[in-house]
């Protein structure tokens, strides 16, 4: 159960990180290709 919770937290963290990163990269108009692996 604890491992599942940690997995969901990590998934949520990566999702938020990707959203913020895509927002920033839209402002700068430069999105690295390796970011899409998330």
HELIX and SHEET records of a PDB file:
HELIX    1   1 UNK A    2  UNK A   28  1                                  27    
HELIX    2   2 UNK A   33  UNK A   37  5                                   5    
END                                                                             
